[in-house]
Amino acid sequence: MMTREEITARVRQWITTHKQLGSDAGGLEDGTDLIASGLLDSFDFVQLLAFTEQLVGSEIDLSDIDVDSFTTLGGFCAHAAGQTQSLTPSA
Amino acid sequence: MPEFTLANAFLAAARKYVERPALVAGRERLSYGELAQRATDWSATIRAVAPTDAMLVGVFASRSATAYTGILSALISGFGYLPLNPHFPTERNARILALSDVRVLIVAAEATQQLDSLLASALQPLTILLPDHASAAAWQTGHTRHRFIAACDFRRGCIVASGVDADPAATAYLLFTSGSTGEPKGVAVSNMNVGAYVTHVCERYGISENDRFSQMPDLTFDLSIQELWPCFSSGACLCAVPKKATFQPSAFIREHAITLWTSVPSVVSFMDQMHVLKPNAFPTIRWSVFCGEALTLAQVHAWERAASNSRIENLYGPTEATVASTGYPWNPEFSSADCINGIVPIGWSFPHQRDRIVDSEGFEVAPGQTGELCLAGPQVTAGYLNDPIRTAERFVRLPDSSELWYRTGDLAFRTETGCMHFAGRRDDQVKIRGYRVELQEIDAAVRRASGLDGVVSLAWPVRGGSADGIVSFVCGTDELDSLQVLERCRTVLPDYMVPSRLLVIPTFPLTANGKVDRRKLTQMLSGEAG
């Protein structure tokens, strides 16, 4: 199971590559709103979602997301990590 | 009983349903009484400052309480409204302002960031109403050519029984559609035009004060009309979808117990790809209305699973004939058989509207034959703003008819039952190495060959008005065997129509109005080539 930090690192890398951020990637903070900042549009976001689902190995449920926090880098990765943890069988 | 105008319809509902909720927009919750009082106050100011020969008031805003109040205040003042989207390029907004001869502009908080550049580009001096600002001093100092009035200087109005100079033939709103020449075309819709539409829609969907409408399309898109005016005419509640929730509106639909949902079909595909169309996810929706682009069978199935208590209708119509003129009510038991190539029909004309499918000479074609769809009736507008040439091209007399018909440029055919099917655009025809090709035919072939619903084909690369080939975008996963799909296409299409490539993408890019953004798809191809 991937940790939130691992997911964040891979997601950050995906955005950096996908949007060809190069040296601008330093501005990509946990609080960066991926949509409001104009960094990603709905098209990019679904691609990011597909990438992340592949990464964590499961579908990410967005039915009841908090739209205010979900579109930040940190919020998105926390949601993805939370889903992964909830799918892990208890010992 | 006064004649129908948008202002009269709203004010009548406001008198009847004073205490009922009228509007939810962001943190604001306004009852009909509160909304009517606020709009009336603003209208007193508009009437005091607007030139006597003005026809329209601009509203530079986006789905906020100020946006809706501004629209209502313009109408109550006896003017039509011109919506301007703060997210559109300044040059386009300034051009629209100039074409419309707007001299009074209501500016909401969400648009003030773009106001400086808009004013710098505006050709005419404007009176700017700033209802979200306590003071206009800073603005006035920076822009001496224009006049600014902040909220504290607004007058107080007295709610009257009906709007001032409520003329049914007067323009209710002016919308701009993209023009093939690059200059946007203004379509002025009268109170009479929109009255015919709103009256019918209220009856068609049995709208009452208990309904709760979502409001997602931008106000510059005529699908917003389908939400605002049946709602405000009936005492129902309008729930504005916040910008962030347009991205994923499922929680919004549940939180606001939406009963009447309107969107372009692409929104359904998008939500489906976000995995939010769970069984019975939206139990409160009782009518789901789709319009603006082809509705697919797969979209209907995905939506009816989530909105399991809802009836579904596919509407069709151009802005020039006021939102929609035909409808196909979906019947879960029988309708699949009516679909052709996985596309839902556009159905039958509304009872008060008329349609003809005609050949190049304007004569009606036989059932089964494809021709250009022409529309007539009280919803058909008078033409394009200050553009007699394009008006004469599109608004015509047909043989054996004395009335004015709007040539939609859309191709259609009807079955023996009279049910109409959309068959592409007259002007969407492309030439591939000299051969005439309809892209929709290729879409249908790829759809069948791939078993996937989302297919958009583009002529690519285009040189000198002709294209070398076709590239088809398929909405799916990497598991799709492109070579096999193309092999299957070769069995049904002539060589020159077989796509040179299939590009598999997880979802289609959408325009501000939620339609598939063909320009962005083309840019993807340009990016590859560059």
Interface residues (C-beta under 8 A of the other chain):
Chain A: I35 A36 D41 S42 F43 F45 V46 Q47 L49 A50 E59 I60 D61 L62 S63 D64 I65 D66 V67 D68 F70 T71
Chain B: P242 K244 A245 F247 Q248 S250 A251 F252 F270 Q273 M274 H275 V276 K278 A281 T477 I505 P506 T507 F508 P509 L510 D517 K520
